[in-house]
Amino acid sequence: MWDYLSVTYRSAPGRDFGSHAIVRAIHPGIAWDLLLSRSLARFCDPTAFASAMPGGVIALRFEVPRFGVLSVLAPGRGFGAHKYWEAGGNCNLGIAAARLGLRVIALGHVGDEVYGHFLLDVLQIEGIDMVGLTEDSKAAKDAAMYETLLCWVLVDPFQRHGFCSVADFSDEPAFSWLNKLSGRVEKAIQQSKILFCNGYAFDELSLNILVSALFCAIDAQSAVFFDPGPRGRTLFNGTREQRKALGQFLKLSDVLLLTLDEAESLTGIKNPILAGRELIDKGVRIKWVVIKMGAKGSMLITKSTISCAPAFMVNVVDTVGCGDSFTAAIAYGFLHDLPHINTLVLANAVGGATATRCGAGRNVATIAKVLELMRQSNINEDYTFWSELFNVGPEVGEVFLLSKTNINGHDDHPIHVPIVTVISQLMPKFESMDKNGIGFNEREEQVMEIEST
């Protein structure tokens, strides 16, 4: 991730060039100064330059050389103006979930302009419904704060990426004008089996909106999935109100999803097993803590068991959206009551399949690519890595580890689960989906996303 990423706004002294933005991104050995030209001036205004949308962001992606100059076609001008547009953020999760056969509804706000129309078209094509957070469709259509919000994705030649939006520079949520859930939104949550929220929603929606959605789901006996993401650390060290809201999500969610670093930052515990158990012990409703470990794999922690699955080995093209796609498969496993190790294998396959394509959004995993990875069953076994994680004492409980071979576990070793067994259990369902296709009216479950848009 970027060591430093900032945006400053300036005009050339003595010359009327309008607002410009200098994006300064520094990664080890790489530094970029990117000039967003006058054609982007309206998006450089802090009130119109942001990251959000119904369950995600409109991501504008740029692959630029060191010290490159960045210029972009204005909306709708010129052939290929949509080339670098994508429905990102939680749309990555929503699209991946829809392709797995889940019924998805996005909660959020979309402006009545070219970006909003593009986003709604993408969601419709993927079979995703949307419920707006406001019931006043005529409210201030021309005001910048009501427009579809944007996120700029900076990608270097090594596919390392950084994100830039106005949410990084404002103390107020991007959609501060939203102060309560509409009746339509409450009804949608009540009819759902899962409500998903991530930490970026705190940049975009008021604490009152988020906490209201949390309790609406709890009252309806819907499961709550929460991924604090990189914002978890800043919320953990934020205002009293932010810390309280974060604490409510951490305690009252059914499933927590974190990276190794995020688990450590929220608990102060380096070992992910102990960190996960700490979160479960402090929680009220937590059933699963899922740890995402990138190329190493993933781990699912409950009160009594630990399940671990090494990642599939893939030719990585782009890691944007991999975690979102992974979460979609975790939701599928949760709803279908799959064995924990099977859920992780499916999630690793979906995340890995997304990594083989560029740009996320409409380019997230397809069923065909997921099946290809599962058939190959080429996993990144690193027994030393896993053994070190398991070395935390006998109180851990049963430990299950996906393996290429069948090795019986004993007192101080994990129970090895042959990948061939897991794949044979997963393949028939998804081969049928790939063969027959998934009609939008055939989706089995309903997953909700709460995110500003």
N, C-alpha and C positions, 0 to 999 in steps of 0.2 A: 504494500500500500504506500501511498505517497507520504514522504516525510513532511512535506509542506505543500499546502494548496491554498491559494488566496486569490481574490479578485478585487481589483481597485478600479474606481471610475475616475476618468479624467478627461479634460478637453485640452487641446494643444494651446499653449499660451499665445494670446494675441490673434488666434485664428478661430473662426467660427466653424469648427468641424463637428459640433454637437458632442453628445456623450460617447465615450469610448470605454471599453473595458480591457484592462490588461490582466490576462490570466497567467499567474506565475505558478508553475508546477515544478517541484524539485523532487526527483527520485535519485537514489544513489547513482552517481555518475551521469545523471541526465538533468538538464535544466531547460525549461521552455519558457519563453515569453511569447504569449499569443495575443495578438491584437484583434479584438472583435470590432469590425469596422462599422462605419456609420450606418450601413444597412441593418445592423443589429441594435441600433441605439435604443429602440423601444423595448428590447428584451434585456437591456443592460440596466434599465430602471429597476430599483429594488422592489417596486410594487408589482412588477410584471415578470420578474426573472426568478423562477422558483422550480421546485421539484415536487410534482404531485399530479394526481388524476384519479379516475375511479379505480381504486385498488392499485395504483402505480404511478408511473411518470411517463410523460412524453420524453424520450431520450434522444438527443441529437448527438450523433457519434462522429468523432473526428480522429482519423489516423494521420498524424503529422510528424514531420522530421524534427530533429533538435533545432531549437531556435526558429521554428516555422512561423509563418504568418497565416492566420486563420481568417477566412472570409466565407460567408455562406449566402446562398440565394435567399432572398426574402420570400415569405410565404407565397406559393403559387406562381413564382416567376421562373420560367425556364424549364426545359426538359430535365427530368430527373431530380426535381426539387425535393422529392420524398425519399431519395436514395438513402439518406442517413437518418431518417426518422424511424423511431420504433416505439412501441408501447412497452415501457419498461416498468421497473418497480414491482409492485404487487401484481401487475398484469402478467409478469413472468410466471408467478405462482398460479394465477387464474387460468392461463392458457394451458400450462402443463397439467393442471387438475382436470380441466375440461377434456383434454386429450386422453386422460386415463378413465374417462367415463363419468366423472363427477359433474353434478349440476352446480354451476358457479354463479353467484350474483355479486357484482361489485357495488360497493357503497361509496359515493363520492360526489364530486362536482366537476362538470365539464363545461367549458365556455362555448358560446355560440360563435365560433370562428373556425378557421381552417384546421387548426390543431385538434380542436374538440371534435370536429366532424371526422377527421382521420382516425382518432382514437375510438370513437363509437363504431365506425365501420369495422375496425379490427376486431373489437369485442363481438360485434354481431356475427362476423364471419366465423369466429371461434365458438359461437353458441353460448356466449356469456351475456347474461342480462345485467342491467344496471338500474339502481335506485338512487336518485339524487338525494343529497343530504338536505337540500332546501326545497320547500314546496312552492316557493315564489319564483317561478320560471322567468318572470319579466323583470326581476330585480336588477337594476343597474347593469344592463347587458354590455354597455360600452365601457364600463369602469375596468381598469387594469386588474383590480383585485378579484374580479369575477371571471377572468380569462383562464383558459386551460394553462396550467403551469408547466414549466419546462425544466429539464435537467440536462446539463452539458456533460457528456462522457468523453474524457480525454484518454486516448489509448496510444501507448508508445509502440515502437516496432517489435517489442518483446511481449506484446499483449498485456502488459501491466496497465492498470487503469485507475483513474481518479474521477470523482464526481464533483460537479460544481453547481450550486443553486443558491437562490437568495435565502434559503433556510439557514445557510451557514452564517448569515450576516444580520439576522434580525432576531430580536428578543421575543417578538410576537409571532404566534402561529400564522402561517400563510393564509389560513382561512379563519381569521379571528372573528369575522362577522357571523360565523356560524356558532350559535350558543346553546342549541338544544337539538335533540333528535326529533325528526319529524315522525308523525304517526306511521307513514309508509315505511320508514326505516325500522322503527320498532317492530312492526308487523313482520318485516322481512327477517329480522334477527330471530324473532320468536318461532318462525317456521323453519329455521335452519338447524342443522345438526352440529355445525362447527362455526364459530366466529373466529376469524384470524386477524391479528393485529401485530404490527411490528413497531420498533422504536422510532422509525422515521415519522410515524403518524403524530408523534409528539411535536414535531416541527411544523405540522400542518393543521392540526385540529386542537381545539382548546382542551384542557384537562377535564373540564366538565363533560364535554362530548364523549371523550374516550372512556371515562369512568362510568358514565351513563350507559354506554354500549356494553361495557363489561357486566354490569349488574343486570341489564336487560337480558343478556344471554344466560346468566346464572339463574335468574328467575324463571326462564323458559326451559331450564335444564339442558341447554345447549353446551357442548364442550367449547372451551376457549383455548386457542393456540396462541402463544405469545413468543415472538422472536425479538428480543431487545436490540440486537445488532450493535453496531458501533456506538449508537446513541445511548446504550445502557450505561456506559461509563460516565458520560456527562450528566445524565439524569441522576445517577447514583450520587454525584457530587454537586447536584444542582440546588435549586431553591427548596424550601421545606415542602411546598406544594408538589413540586416535581418528584421529590423523593417519596412522598406519600403515595402519589399515583403509581409510580414505578413499583413500590412495595405491594400495592394492591394487586397489580397484574402478576407479580412474581409469586404471590401467595395464593391467589384465587384462580389462576389458570389451571387447566387440566394437563396441558403439554407445554413444556418450555423447550425452545430450540436455541442453542448457543454454539459458538466456536470454542475452541480451547481457551483462547485469550479472553473471551467474554465471560466464560465460566469463572476463570481465575479473578477477573476484575470485579465481579459481583460478589465473590465469596472470600477472596484473599487466599484461596487454596489452589495450589498448582495442579495436583493430581485430579483429573476430571471425574474419576469415580467418587472420590471423597467430596469434591465440589458439588456433584450431582446429588449425593446423599444429603449434603448440607441444605441444599435448596428444597429437597423433598421434606426433610425434617422441619424446616421452618414454614413450609407451605400448609395450606388447608385442604386444597382439592387436587394437588399435583399427583398425577398418575405416572407420567413419563417425563424424564429429562433426556433430551436427545442432544448429543455432542457431535458437531460436524468437524471433521479433522482433515478436510481437503484430500490430498493424494493418499493419505494414510487410510482413510475410511471413515467410519462413524460408529457411535456407541449409543445404546438405549438403556437407560438406568431406571429401575423401579425400586421399591422399598426392599425387595428380596432377591432380585436377579440383575445380572449385567449381561447384555448381549452386544457382541462386537462383530463388525463386518469390514474386512479390508476393502479398499476401493477397487473398482475395475480399472485396468490400465488402458488408457486411451491416448490418442494423439490430440493434445490440448490445443485448440484454436483460440478460444476465448472463455474466460471463467465468469464473465458477467452473467448473472441469472442462474448459476449452478445451484447456489443455496436455496433460491426461491423454488426451483424445480424440484429439488430434493424434498422440500417441505410439502409440496403437493403430494408426493408419493407417501410421505409419512401420514398425511391425512387419509389417503386411500387405505393404508394398512390399519389405521385406527378405526375407521368406519366399518371395514370388512372383518375386523377381529382376526387379522392375520397373525401368525406367530411373530414374535418380536424380531427374530433373526431374518425372517422372510421380508418383513417390512423394511429392514435396513438394506437388504440386498436390492429390493425394488427401488428404494430411494437412491442408493448408490448408482444404479443403472440409469435412472432418470437424470440425476445430476451429471453423471459422466457423459451421457448422450448429448446433453445441452452443451458441454464443454467442447464438443467436436464441431460446433457451428458458431458462427460469428453474430453477435449483436443481441442475443436473447430475444424477448418479445415473441414475434411470430417464428423465430428461429430456435425456440426451445425444443426439447426432446420430442421426437415422434415415436409412436409405438413401434414402428419398424426398426428404428435405431436402438431402442431399448431391448427389443428381442435379439438383435444382432449381438449386443454386448453380453446378454445372458447366455446365448448359445456358445459364444467363445469362452465364457467363464474364466477369463484371464485376470485374476485378481493379484493385487500387490501384497503378497504375503511378506510380513516382516515380523517374525516370531519374537525377536529380541525387543522390538518396540512394544508389542502387546504385553510381553512378560514383565517388563518394567512397570507398566501401568497397573498390572494385577498385583504387584508386590506391595500391598497395603494392609495385609493382615487377614485373618480368617473370617472376620465379621462381614466381609464383602457379600457372602452368600454364593449362590450358584453363578458361575461364569460360563457363558457360551461364546465360542469363537468360530466363525466361519473358516473353513479350511478346504484345501484341495483334496486332502486325504482324511480318512476316518481314524482318529486316534482317541482312544478311551481316556477320559479325564480321571484324575484322582485328587486326593485331598488338597494338594498345592498347585494343581494345574487346571486349566479350563477344560470344559467339555467341548470337543471339536465336532462341529456340525458340517458334514460333507456338502460342498456347494452343489454337487450333482443332485442331492436330495432336494435341496431348496429350489433349484431351478426346475426340476421336474414337477414340483407343486405349483410354481408360478406360471410356467409356460402355457398350459392349456387355455387359461382364461384370456391371456393377452394375445395368443395366436388367433383365438376366435375373434377378438376385437379387431385385430389387424386384417383378418380375412374379410370380415363382414362390414367393417367400418362402424362408426358410432353415430347414430342419428341423434340430433340434439334432443329429441323427445324420448330417447331411450336412456338418458343419464339417470343413474340410480340414486344418487345421494345429493344433498345440497350443502355446499360450503359457502360461507360468507366471508367477505373481506371488509375490514373497516380501514379506510385510508382516505386522506384528502385527495381531491382530484380537481 
